[in-house]
Structure formats: C-alpha cells, structure tokens
C-alpha cells in the first residue's frame, strides 16, 4: 500500500463521514457546511488521482456555486436554521434503504469483477475532457444551469411576502407603505377619517 493509497482512503473516509453528517444533522446551515467538507474531500481525491482539472472544477462549481446557492436559498426563504421538531422523523427506514442499496451495489461490484485487475485507459488531458464535456454533455450542463436559476428565482419569490397575497398593500415608490382605511371610517370635510 503506497502513500497515495493511504491518502485516497483517508480523504474517502472524510468524504463519507462528512456526507453522513450532512444527512444526520438537524441544523440546515451546518448541513451546508458539512457539504463543503464532503465536496472538498472529493476534490482532494481527484488531486490524488492526478485529475487536477476535475478537482478544480469540483471546487469552483460544487463548493463555490452549489453550496453558496443552497445557503442563499436558506437565507432568502427565511427557513428555520436551527433544530426543528416538526421535521423529526424516524431515521431507520432511510438507514435500511441506504444500507440495503450499498450492500447490493457492493455485491454487484464484487460479482462483476471477481477481484480481477482491470487495465486503466490512457490518462485524459484537459483537451479531451473539454471536448467530451462541450460536445456530448453540453445539454445536461445547460439544463442544470436553468434548474439552478429557477431554484434561485423560486427562493426569491418565496421570500417576498407581498407577492400573491390577497389584500397585500404595496408601498408607493416615493413614500412609506400605504395604510388601509379602518372599516366604517367616515371622512370629514378635510379628507381625514
């Protein structure tokens, strides 16, 4: 076992542990920060595997954009960021499904390769990776960007309390918010109620 193998296993353990904390914590902001740790450990795994371009794309897109989008959505929707009792559900069904899926995939992997050695293809370059991404995978990337934009617009709409509510008062552009007239008020000759 080489030093690269040990580093790869250590970063993998950090990624799995941080991923477990993402789904296990009851605080939404802490879940977002553990997600940063998990995605950063994956970027470290890519660096160990000498895929520098993929590692930096991981850092820029996932850590830099997706997590920031998640935290902005939390702030814009004014979601409760602390522990919430109404979101507490038993975790054993999810653990059972996740454990069963992981065990099934492990059995499938062992059965498929039967501990045989597989020759790796020639290492890719940034040119080949860019060619694949911008030829074969450009449509999924664009759809994902539209989805993230729709999520951000939806968060902004949800954070505005005056949109779509009956009887919501709009503030004039040059002054304080308009006050509704009390029911049954009669105006005097000066126009005051």
C-alpha positions as CSV (number, residue, x, y, z in Angstrom):
1,X,0.0,0.0,0.0
2,X,1.5,3.3,-1.1
3,X,1.2,6.7,0.4
4,X,-1.2,7.7,-2.4
5,X,-3.5,4.8,-1.4
6,X,-3.4,5.8,2.2
7,X,-4.2,9.5,1.3
8,X,-7.0,8.3,-1.0
9,X,-8.6,6.2,1.7
10,X,-8.2,9.0,4.3
11,X,-9.9,11.5,2.1
12,X,-12.6,9.0,1.2
13,X,-13.3,8.4,4.9
14,X,-13.5,12.2,5.4
15,X,-16.0,12.5,2.5
16,X,-18.1,9.6,3.8
17,X,-18.1,10.9,7.3
18,X,-19.0,14.5,6.2
19,X,-21.7,13.1,4.0
20,X,-23.2,11.2,6.9
21,X,-23.1,14.4,9.0
22,X,-24.9,16.3,6.1
23,X,-27.9,14.0,6.3
24,X,-27.7,13.4,10.0
25,X,-27.5,17.0,11.4
26,X,-30.7,18.8,12.4
27,X,-29.2,22.3,11.6
28,X,-29.6,23.3,8.0
29,X,-26.6,25.7,7.9
30,X,-24.4,23.1,9.5
31,X,-25.5,20.6,6.9
32,X,-24.4,23.1,4.2
33,X,-21.0,23.5,5.8
34,X,-20.5,19.7,6.1
35,X,-21.4,19.5,2.4
36,X,-18.5,21.8,1.8
37,X,-16.2,19.5,3.7
38,X,-17.5,16.4,1.8
39,X,-17.1,18.0,-1.6
40,X,-13.7,19.4,-0.7
41,X,-12.5,15.9,0.3
42,X,-13.8,14.6,-3.1
43,X,-11.7,17.3,-4.8
44,X,-8.7,16.1,-2.8
45,X,-9.4,12.5,-4.0
46,X,-9.3,13.9,-7.6
47,X,-6.0,15.5,-6.9
48,X,-4.5,12.3,-5.6
49,X,-5.7,10.6,-8.8
50,X,-3.9,13.3,-10.8
51,X,-7.1,14.7,-12.3
52,X,-6.3,18.3,-11.5
53,X,-8.9,19.8,-13.9
54,X,-11.7,17.8,-12.4
55,X,-10.6,18.7,-8.9
56,X,-10.6,22.4,-9.6
57,X,-14.0,22.1,-11.4
58,X,-15.3,20.3,-8.3
59,X,-14.1,23.2,-6.1
60,X,-15.3,26.0,-8.4
61,X,-18.7,24.6,-9.4
62,X,-19.8,22.5,-6.5
63,X,-18.2,24.1,-3.5
64,X,-18.2,27.6,-4.9
65,X,-21.6,27.7,-6.6
66,X,-23.9,25.0,-5.5
67,X,-23.3,25.3,-1.7
68,X,-23.4,29.1,-1.9
69,X,-26.7,28.8,-3.8
70,X,-28.0,26.5,-1.1
71,X,-27.1,28.9,1.7
72,X,-28.6,31.9,-0.2
73,X,-31.8,29.9,-0.7
74,X,-31.9,29.2,3.1
75,X,-31.4,32.9,3.8
76,X,-33.9,34.1,1.3
77,X,-36.7,31.8,2.3
78,X,-36.2,32.6,5.9
79,X,-36.2,28.9,6.6
80,X,-35.6,27.8,10.3
81,X,-31.9,27.2,10.6
82,X,-31.9,25.6,14.0
83,X,-33.2,22.2,15.1
84,X,-36.8,21.7,14.2
85,X,-39.1,19.3,16.0
86,X,-41.7,19.2,13.2
87,X,-39.1,17.8,10.8
88,X,-38.0,15.0,13.1
89,X,-38.8,11.6,11.6
90,X,-37.6,8.2,12.4
91,X,-34.3,7.5,10.6
92,X,-34.4,3.7,10.4
93,X,-36.3,3.5,7.1
94,X,-33.8,5.7,5.4
95,X,-30.9,3.8,7.0
96,X,-32.4,0.5,6.0
97,X,-32.9,1.6,2.4
98,X,-29.4,3.2,2.2
99,X,-27.7,0.2,3.8
100,X,-29.5,-2.2,1.6
101,X,-28.7,-0.2,-1.6
102,X,-25.0,0.0,-0.5
103,X,-24.8,-3.7,0.2
104,X,-26.5,-4.6,-3.1
105,X,-24.1,-2.4,-5.0
106,X,-21.1,-3.9,-3.2
107,X,-22.2,-7.4,-4.0
108,X,-22.9,-6.4,-7.7
109,X,-19.4,-4.9,-7.9
110,X,-17.6,-7.9,-6.4
111,X,-19.6,-10.3,-8.6
112,X,-18.9,-8.2,-11.8
113,X,-15.1,-8.0,-11.4
114,X,-14.4,-11.0,-9.1
115,X,-11.3,-9.3,-7.8
116,X,-9.6,-9.2,-11.2
117,X,-7.3,-6.5,-12.3
118,X,-8.6,-4.0,-14.8
119,X,-6.2,-2.1,-17.1
120,X,-6.8,1.6,-16.9
121,X,-7.2,3.6,-20.1
122,X,-4.7,6.3,-21.1
123,X,-4.9,9.3,-18.8
124,X,-7.1,12.0,-20.1
125,X,-6.0,15.6,-20.8
126,X,-7.8,18.8,-20.4
127,X,-8.3,19.0,-24.2
128,X,-10.0,15.6,-24.3
129,X,-12.1,16.3,-21.3
130,X,-13.2,19.7,-22.7
131,X,-14.1,18.1,-26.0
132,X,-16.3,15.5,-24.3
133,X,-18.0,18.0,-22.0
134,X,-18.8,20.5,-24.7
135,X,-19.8,18.0,-27.3
136,X,-21.6,15.2,-25.6
137,X,-22.6,16.7,-22.2
138,X,-23.4,20.3,-23.1
139,X,-27.2,19.9,-22.9
140,X,-27.3,18.4,-19.4
141,X,-25.0,21.2,-18.2
142,X,-27.3,23.8,-19.7
143,X,-30.4,22.1,-18.2
144,X,-28.7,22.1,-14.8
145,X,-28.0,25.8,-15.0
146,X,-31.6,26.5,-15.9
147,X,-32.7,24.4,-13.0
148,X,-30.4,26.2,-10.5
149,X,-31.6,29.6,-11.9
150,X,-35.3,28.5,-11.4
151,X,-34.5,27.4,-7.8
152,X,-32.9,30.8,-7.1
153,X,-35.9,32.7,-8.6
154,X,-38.3,30.5,-6.6
155,X,-36.4,31.3,-3.4
156,X,-36.7,35.0,-4.1
157,X,-40.4,34.7,-4.8
158,X,-41.0,32.7,-1.6
159,X,-39.1,35.3,0.4
160,X,-41.4,38.1,-0.7
161,X,-44.4,38.2,1.5
162,X,-46.3,40.7,-0.6
163,X,-46.5,38.7,-3.8
164,X,-49.7,36.8,-4.5
165,X,-51.5,37.5,-1.2
166,X,-55.0,39.0,-1.3
167,X,-55.2,42.4,0.3
168,X,-51.4,42.9,0.4
169,X,-50.6,46.5,0.4
170,X,-48.0,47.8,-2.0
171,X,-45.7,50.6,-0.9
172,X,-45.7,53.7,-3.1
173,X,-42.3,54.3,-4.8
174,X,-41.9,57.7,-3.1
175,X,-43.1,57.2,0.4
176,X,-44.0,54.9,3.4
177,X,-46.3,51.9,3.0
178,X,-49.9,52.7,2.4
179,X,-52.1,52.2,5.5
180,X,-55.5,50.6,5.0
181,X,-58.6,52.6,5.9
182,X,-60.4,51.2,9.0
183,X,-63.8,49.7,8.4
184,X,-66.6,52.2,8.9
185,X,-64.4,55.3,8.9
186,X,-66.1,58.4,7.7
187,X,-64.0,61.2,6.2
188,X,-64.7,64.8,7.4
189,X,-64.6,67.8,5.2
190,X,-60.7,67.9,5.4
191,X,-60.5,64.4,3.9
192,X,-59.3,62.9,7.2
193,X,-61.1,59.9,8.7
